[in-house]
């Protein structure tokens, strides 16, 4: 027979349970939003493939010409020396000290740290102070940066996970809105509407590409003359 002892939760434990429920609800909502975003992107990618198939030959030709233009432009540009500022060096050291993969305690954390270090290395190479600052800020406010055991530490981690989930929800909404503003999506809508009245906008796009190819060819010939090729 049970002795009837009731274990009352401490205020901190009660708060932890509330936050766990809140996090679970957010994760469910987040999963649905991630699905919506993935579906949106997949549909847009499918349209892009259809679009490229219709005028792919012209794009291939334009890409070939532009690749040559870029190659010749590089020959005309002087090489840039890499001279990192003291601020950039100091910031990179601080980032490396906090997120280096060797500091990881498990494989998942190691992979995340490796990805962040790769981003930090690229930002350093680009001389991008703002990017390094953003990497450092995101890490310092992440659940992974909280070390320790017990209810207090777990509560902090969950609160940060909740904040991350809310932030991701906003990002997803922004990404969907951004996709809806892209030329590709707007073109998709226009083509759908045009088809309803028997118009072929893809043919118009093909004609426009022909014009771009002619312009690119002229630019390429001008560069060849400058380089005596």
Residue frames relative to the residue before (quaternion, step in Angstrom):
aa qw qx qy qz dx dy dz
X 1.0000 0.0000 0.0000 0.0000 0.00 0.00 0.00
X 0.4734 -0.6838 0.4699 0.2958 3.54 -0.92 0.91
X 0.4856 -0.6951 0.4557 0.2708 3.53 -1.05 0.75
X 0.5018 -0.7062 0.3943 0.3066 3.58 1.30 0.05
X 0.4086 0.7107 -0.4794 0.3134 3.58 1.24 0.26
X 0.1679 -0.7789 0.5989 0.0804 3.59 -0.82 1.00
X 0.2514 -0.7671 0.5747 0.1346 3.55 -0.76 1.10
X 0.2119 -0.7961 0.5583 0.0982 3.55 -0.38 1.23
X 0.4328 -0.7017 0.5067 0.2522 3.53 -0.93 0.96
X 0.4655 -0.6395 0.5298 0.3059 3.52 -1.13 0.65
X 0.6667 -0.4910 0.3585 0.4313 3.62 -1.19 0.36
X 0.6481 0.5212 -0.3197 0.4540 3.56 1.02 -0.79
X 0.6487 0.5065 -0.3115 0.4750 3.58 1.03 -0.80
X 0.6329 0.5258 -0.3280 0.4642 3.59 1.02 -0.79
X 0.6465 0.5121 -0.3129 0.4711 3.57 0.99 -0.84
X 0.6299 0.5390 -0.3247 0.4552 3.56 1.03 -0.81
X 0.6612 0.5021 -0.3068 0.4654 3.59 0.93 -0.87
X 0.6384 0.5196 -0.3272 0.4641 3.58 0.99 -0.79
X 0.6738 0.4953 -0.2938 0.4630 3.54 0.95 -0.88
X 0.6078 0.5457 -0.3535 0.4559 3.59 1.07 -0.65
X 0.6489 0.5051 -0.3077 0.4786 3.57 1.00 -0.85
X 0.6490 0.5159 -0.3105 0.4649 3.56 0.98 -0.88
X 0.6564 0.5117 -0.3061 0.4623 3.57 0.96 -0.88
X 0.6409 0.5284 -0.3273 0.4505 3.60 0.95 -0.86
X 0.6530 0.5082 -0.3084 0.4693 3.57 1.00 -0.83
X 0.6566 0.5095 -0.3023 0.4667 3.55 0.98 -0.86
X 0.6495 0.5244 -0.3178 0.4497 3.58 0.98 -0.83
X 0.6243 0.5249 -0.3325 0.4735 3.60 1.08 -0.71
X 0.6627 0.4917 -0.2949 0.4818 3.56 0.95 -0.91
X 0.6508 0.5315 -0.3102 0.4447 3.55 0.99 -0.87
X 0.6340 0.5352 -0.3283 0.4514 3.59 0.99 -0.83
X 0.6545 0.5067 -0.3063 0.4701 3.59 1.00 -0.83
X 0.6648 0.4944 -0.2995 0.4731 3.57 0.98 -0.84
X 0.6162 0.5326 -0.3440 0.4673 3.59 1.05 -0.74
X 0.6351 0.5246 -0.3202 0.4680 3.58 1.04 -0.81
X 0.6450 0.5221 -0.3200 0.4572 3.58 0.94 -0.86
X 0.6641 0.5023 -0.2986 0.4663 3.55 0.95 -0.91
X 0.6606 0.5119 -0.3076 0.4549 3.58 0.91 -0.94
X 0.6462 0.5138 -0.3141 0.4688 3.59 1.01 -0.82
X 0.6331 0.5329 -0.3169 0.4635 3.55 0.97 -0.90
X 0.6863 0.4856 -0.2834 0.4614 3.56 0.85 -0.99
X 0.6470 0.5255 -0.3203 0.4502 3.59 0.98 -0.84
X 0.6547 0.5051 -0.3098 0.4694 3.58 0.96 -0.84
X 0.6611 0.4968 -0.3051 0.4724 3.56 1.01 -0.80
X 0.6348 0.5235 -0.3233 0.4674 3.58 1.05 -0.76
X 0.6308 0.5310 -0.3291 0.4603 3.58 1.03 -0.79
X 0.6493 0.5007 -0.3154 0.4778 3.56 1.00 -0.80
X 0.6318 0.5436 -0.3354 0.4391 3.57 0.98 -0.84
X 0.6440 0.5170 -0.3198 0.4644 3.59 1.00 -0.82
X 0.6369 0.5180 -0.3214 0.4719 3.57 0.99 -0.82
X 0.6480 0.5290 -0.2945 0.4622 3.53 1.02 -0.90
X 0.6819 0.4875 -0.2839 0.4655 3.57 0.93 -0.92
X 0.6169 0.5421 -0.3513 0.4497 3.59 1.03 -0.69
X 0.6559 0.5381 -0.3132 0.4268 3.56 1.02 -0.78
X 0.8135 0.1216 -0.0489 0.5667 3.59 1.02 -0.75
X 0.2186 0.8377 -0.4775 0.1500 3.57 1.20 0.55
X 0.6221 0.5533 -0.3517 0.4279 3.60 0.99 -0.77
X 0.6652 0.4982 -0.3007 0.4679 3.56 0.95 -0.83
X 0.6415 0.5114 -0.3296 0.4672 3.58 0.99 -0.76
X 0.6277 0.5390 -0.3362 0.4500 3.58 0.98 -0.81
X 0.6660 0.4978 -0.2942 0.4711 3.56 0.95 -0.89
X 0.6627 0.5016 -0.3044 0.4654 3.57 0.95 -0.88
X 0.6392 0.5229 -0.3216 0.4633 3.59 0.99 -0.82
X 0.6405 0.5294 -0.3253 0.4512 3.58 0.99 -0.83
X 0.6730 0.4907 -0.2940 0.4689 3.56 0.91 -0.90
X 0.6796 0.4910 -0.2950 0.4583 3.58 0.90 -0.91
X 0.5955 0.5488 -0.3626 0.4612 3.59 1.12 -0.59
X 0.6503 0.4975 -0.3097 0.4834 3.57 1.01 -0.78
X 0.6222 0.5383 -0.3363 0.4584 3.56 1.03 -0.80
X 0.6624 0.5050 -0.3023 0.4635 3.59 0.91 -0.92
X 0.6370 0.5330 -0.3235 0.4533 3.55 1.01 -0.83
X 0.6956 0.4577 -0.2730 0.4818 3.56 0.91 -0.89
X 0.6095 0.5486 -0.3522 0.4510 3.59 1.09 -0.65
X 0.6283 0.5375 -0.3266 0.4579 3.57 1.06 -0.75
X 0.6285 0.5337 -0.3331 0.4573 3.56 1.09 -0.68
X 0.6905 0.4787 -0.2718 0.4693 3.56 1.14 -0.65
X 0.6612 0.5067 -0.3039 0.4624 3.58 1.22 -0.48
X 0.4331 -0.6789 0.5237 0.2778 3.56 -1.06 0.68
X 0.5506 -0.6215 0.4445 0.3361 3.56 -1.11 0.70
X 0.3130 -0.7487 0.5582 0.1727 3.56 -1.06 0.79
X 0.3513 -0.7338 0.5429 0.2083 3.58 -0.83 1.00
X 0.3872 -0.7037 0.5470 0.2359 3.56 -1.11 0.75
X 0.1067 0.7926 -0.5859 0.1305 3.57 -0.45 1.25
X 0.1468 -0.8285 0.5355 0.0726 3.60 0.15 1.26
X 0.4602 -0.6745 0.5076 0.2750 3.56 -1.05 0.80
X 0.6452 -0.5111 0.3915 0.4114 3.56 -1.28 0.30
X 0.6139 0.5488 -0.3406 0.4539 3.58 1.08 -0.73
X 0.6561 0.5112 -0.3050 0.4639 3.56 0.98 -0.90
X 0.6543 0.5135 -0.3106 0.4601 3.59 0.94 -0.88
X 0.6638 0.5132 -0.3024 0.4523 3.57 0.91 -0.97
X 0.6668 0.5068 -0.2939 0.4606 3.56 0.95 -0.92
X 0.6457 0.5180 -0.3213 0.4599 3.58 0.97 -0.84
X 0.6332 0.5277 -0.3336 0.4575 3.60 0.96 -0.83
X 0.6579 0.5158 -0.3064 0.4553 3.58 0.97 -0.88
X 0.6407 0.5156 -0.3139 0.4745 3.57 1.02 -0.84
X 0.6806 0.4994 -0.2896 0.4511 3.57 0.83 -1.01
X 0.6372 0.5480 -0.3224 0.4356 3.57 1.03 -0.81
X 0.7520 0.4125 -0.2135 0.4677 3.59 1.03 -0.76
X 0.8183 0.2759 -0.1309 0.4871 3.61 0.95 -0.75
X 0.3359 0.7609 -0.5080 0.2241 3.60 1.18 0.14
X 0.5744 -0.6393 0.3952 0.3244 3.64 -0.91 0.92
X 0.6012 0.5837 -0.3640 0.4067 3.60 1.08 -0.59
X 0.6380 0.5323 -0.3236 0.4526 3.60 1.24 -0.33
X 0.4698 0.7063 -0.4247 0.3163 3.60 1.28 -0.15
X 0.3164 -0.7541 0.5495 0.1709 3.56 -1.18 0.67
X 0.7810 0.0918 -0.0989 0.6097 3.60 1.29 -0.11
X 0.7074 -0.4957 0.3033 0.4025 3.57 -1.28 0.31
X 0.6356 0.5342 -0.3361 0.4446 3.59 0.97 -0.79
X 0.6652 0.4902 -0.2969 0.4785 3.53 0.97 -0.90
X 0.6169 0.5508 -0.3423 0.4461 3.59 1.04 -0.76
X 0.6639 0.5073 -0.3073 0.4555 3.58 0.92 -0.90
X 0.6476 0.5063 -0.3191 0.4715 3.57 1.00 -0.81
X 0.6530 0.5064 -0.3126 0.4683 3.57 0.96 -0.84
X 0.6372 0.5325 -0.3283 0.4501 3.59 0.99 -0.82
X 0.6455 0.5173 -0.3137 0.4661 3.57 1.00 -0.84
X 0.6699 0.4953 -0.2937 0.4686 3.57 0.95 -0.90
X 0.6417 0.5135 -0.3275 0.4661 3.59 1.02 -0.76
X 0.6186 0.5344 -0.3414 0.4639 3.58 1.04 -0.74
X 0.6538 0.4966 -0.3016 0.4846 3.57 1.02 -0.84
X 0.6460 0.5178 -0.3149 0.4641 3.57 1.02 -0.81
X 0.6380 0.5281 -0.3258 0.4560 3.58 0.98 -0.81
X 0.6642 0.4939 -0.3026 0.4726 3.57 0.97 -0.86
X 0.6419 0.5200 -0.3184 0.4649 3.57 1.00 -0.82
X 0.6336 0.5242 -0.3225 0.4689 3.58 1.03 -0.80
X 0.6593 0.5115 -0.2995 0.4625 3.56 0.94 -0.94
X 0.7028 0.4524 -0.2551 0.4861 3.57 1.07 -0.79
X 0.4191 -0.7104 0.4635 0.3238 3.58 1.28 -0.25
X 0.4077 0.7424 -0.4324 0.3092 3.55 1.25 0.54
X 0.2223 -0.8084 0.5364 0.0965 3.57 -0.01 1.33
X 0.6439 0.5438 -0.3261 0.4282 3.58 0.94 -0.91
X 0.6542 0.5115 -0.3156 0.4592 3.59 0.97 -0.83
X 0.6473 0.5074 -0.3193 0.4708 3.59 0.94 -0.83
X 0.6424 0.5175 -0.3220 0.4646 3.58 0.99 -0.81
X 0.6509 0.5167 -0.3112 0.4610 3.58 1.01 -0.82
X 0.6299 0.5293 -0.3280 0.4642 3.58 1.02 -0.83
X 0.6699 0.4998 -0.2917 0.4651 3.56 0.92 -0.94
X 0.6620 0.5102 -0.3075 0.4549 3.59 0.91 -0.89
X 0.6623 0.5094 -0.3081 0.4549 3.58 0.91 -0.93
X 0.6579 0.5074 -0.3175 0.4569 3.57 0.99 -0.80
X 0.6826 0.5050 -0.2944 0.4386 3.57 0.86 -0.97
X 0.7276 0.3915 -0.2423 0.5085 3.61 1.16 -0.49
X 0.5212 0.6498 -0.4048 0.3772 3.58 1.29 0.17
X 0.6201 -0.5480 0.4015 0.3923 3.62 -1.20 0.45
X 0.6174 0.5884 -0.3485 0.3889 3.60 1.06 -0.75
X 0.6489 0.5402 -0.3268 0.4246 3.57 1.13 -0.57
X 0.6076 0.5456 -0.3526 0.4571 3.60 1.27 -0.23
X 0.0593 -0.8061 0.5888 -0.0075 3.56 -0.56 1.17
X 0.5702 0.5900 -0.4409 0.3639 3.55 -1.05 0.73
X 0.3559 -0.7250 0.5552 0.1985 3.57 -1.28 0.43
X 0.6008 0.5713 -0.4232 0.3655 3.55 -1.28 0.32
X 0.7133 -0.4806 0.3149 0.4013 3.53 -1.33 0.36
X 0.6423 0.5490 -0.3351 0.4169 3.58 0.90 -0.88
X 0.6915 0.4633 -0.2765 0.4803 3.56 0.89 -0.96
X 0.6413 0.5206 -0.3288 0.4577 3.59 1.00 -0.80
X 0.6321 0.5347 -0.3259 0.4565 3.57 1.02 -0.82
X 0.6434 0.5173 -0.3181 0.4661 3.57 0.96 -0.85
X 0.6590 0.5146 -0.3119 0.4512 3.57 0.94 -0.92
X 0.6770 0.4893 -0.2996 0.4610 3.59 0.92 -0.90
X 0.6153 0.5362 -0.3449 0.4636 3.58 1.01 -0.76
X 0.6708 0.4810 -0.2984 0.4792 3.57 0.99 -0.79
X 0.6180 0.5298 -0.3459 0.4665 3.59 1.08 -0.67
X 0.6154 0.5326 -0.3345 0.4751 3.56 1.07 -0.77
X 0.6560 0.5090 -0.3072 0.4651 3.56 0.93 -0.91
X 0.6459 0.5148 -0.3164 0.4666 3.57 1.01 -0.83
X 0.6478 0.5195 -0.3198 0.4562 3.59 0.96 -0.85
X 0.6565 0.4990 -0.3111 0.4725 3.57 0.93 -0.87
X 0.6406 0.5224 -0.3185 0.4641 3.55 1.01 -0.81
X 0.6607 0.5068 -0.3097 0.4590 3.59 0.96 -0.88
X 0.6081 0.5520 -0.3509 0.4500 3.60 1.04 -0.73
X 0.6582 0.4934 -0.3039 0.4806 3.56 0.98 -0.83
X 0.6375 0.5310 -0.3253 0.4536 3.58 1.02 -0.82
X 0.6396 0.5291 -0.3233 0.4544 3.58 0.96 -0.90
X 0.6563 0.5039 -0.3129 0.4662 3.57 0.90 -0.91
X 0.6533 0.5089 -0.3083 0.4682 3.57 0.99 -0.84
X 0.6496 0.5218 -0.3187 0.4518 3.58 1.01 -0.82
X 0.6424 0.5085 -0.3219 0.4745 3.58 0.99 -0.82
X 0.6609 0.4973 -0.3069 0.4708 3.57 0.93 -0.89
X 0.6405 0.5202 -0.3231 0.4634 3.57 1.06 -0.77
X 0.6397 0.5202 -0.3223 0.4651 3.59 0.99 -0.83
X 0.6542 0.5183 -0.3117 0.4542 3.57 1.02 -0.77
X 0.6849 0.4662 -0.2791 0.4855 3.57 1.23 -0.41
X 0.5035 0.6676 -0.4281 0.3429 3.61 1.23 -0.17
X 0.6054 -0.5592 0.4265 0.3727 3.52 -1.23 0.54
X 0.6212 0.5611 -0.3454 0.4243 3.57 1.04 -0.79
X 0.6810 0.4716 -0.2926 0.4778 3.58 0.90 -0.91
X 0.6444 0.5142 -0.3220 0.4655 3.57 0.96 -0.85
X 0.6340 0.5218 -0.3233 0.4703 3.57 1.06 -0.77
X 0.6176 0.5506 -0.3383 0.4484 3.56 1.01 -0.83
X 0.6670 0.4940 -0.2970 0.4720 3.57 0.90 -0.93
X 0.6576 0.5164 -0.3135 0.4502 3.58 0.94 -0.89
X 0.6575 0.5095 -0.3101 0.4603 3.58 0.97 -0.89
X 0.6325 0.5276 -0.3265 0.4636 3.57 1.00 -0.83
X 0.6829 0.4754 -0.2851 0.4758 3.57 0.91 -0.93
X 0.6500 0.5247 -0.3195 0.4473 3.60 1.01 -0.81
X 0.6253 0.5509 -0.3379 0.4374 3.56 1.01 -0.80
X 0.6066 0.5798 -0.3497 0.4166 3.56 1.10 -0.68
X 0.7598 0.3062 -0.1793 0.5447 3.59 1.17 -0.56
X 0.6317 -0.6079 0.3100 0.3678 3.57 1.23 0.50
X 0.5049 0.6427 -0.4346 0.3783 3.62 1.17 0.38
X 0.2477 -0.7602 0.5858 0.1323 3.57 -1.20 0.67
X 0.1680 -0.8256 0.5336 0.0737 3.56 -0.03 1.29
X 0.5618 0.6027 -0.3975 0.4039 3.60 1.14 -0.46
X 0.6158 0.5373 -0.3447 0.4618 3.59 1.06 -0.69
X 0.6322 0.5199 -0.3255 0.4734 3.57 1.04 -0.76
X 0.6402 0.5217 -0.3203 0.4641 3.57 1.02 -0.79
X 0.6215 0.5409 -0.3392 0.4539 3.59 1.04 -0.76
X 0.6478 0.5121 -0.3147 0.4681 3.57 0.97 -0.81
X 0.6423 0.5214 -0.3185 0.4628 3.56 1.03 -0.81
X 0.6371 0.5223 -0.3262 0.4637 3.57 1.03 -0.76
X 0.6024 0.5561 -0.3564 0.4482 3.58 1.03 -0.72
X 0.6406 0.5139 -0.3180 0.4737 3.57 1.03 -0.79
X 0.6534 0.5148 -0.3122 0.4589 3.59 0.97 -0.87
X 0.6263 0.5356 -0.3330 0.4583 3.56 1.03 -0.78
X 0.6552 0.5125 -0.3136 0.4580 3.58 0.92 -0.85
X 0.6493 0.5083 -0.3130 0.4713 3.59 0.98 -0.84
X 0.6579 0.5106 -0.3048 0.4622 3.58 0.95 -0.90
X 0.6345 0.5284 -0.3289 0.4582 3.58 0.99 -0.78
X 0.6398 0.5199 -0.3224 0.4652 3.58 0.99 -0.79
X 0.6552 0.5071 -0.3061 0.4689 3.58 0.98 -0.88
X 0.6381 0.5318 -0.3204 0.4554 3.56 1.00 -0.83
X 0.6604 0.5031 -0.3091 0.4639 3.57 0.92 -0.85
X 0.6296 0.5307 -0.3313 0.4605 3.59 1.04 -0.75
X 0.6543 0.5031 -0.3094 0.4722 3.59 1.00 -0.81
X 0.6250 0.5395 -0.3372 0.4522 3.58 1.00 -0.77
X 0.6399 0.5198 -0.3244 0.4638 3.56 1.03 -0.80
X 0.6567 0.5167 -0.3102 0.4533 3.59 0.96 -0.89
X 0.7347 0.3997 -0.2143 0.5045 3.57 1.09 -0.76
X 0.4043 -0.7341 0.4518 0.3059 3.58 1.33 0.07
X 0.3654 0.7293 -0.4919 0.3042 3.57 0.95 0.89
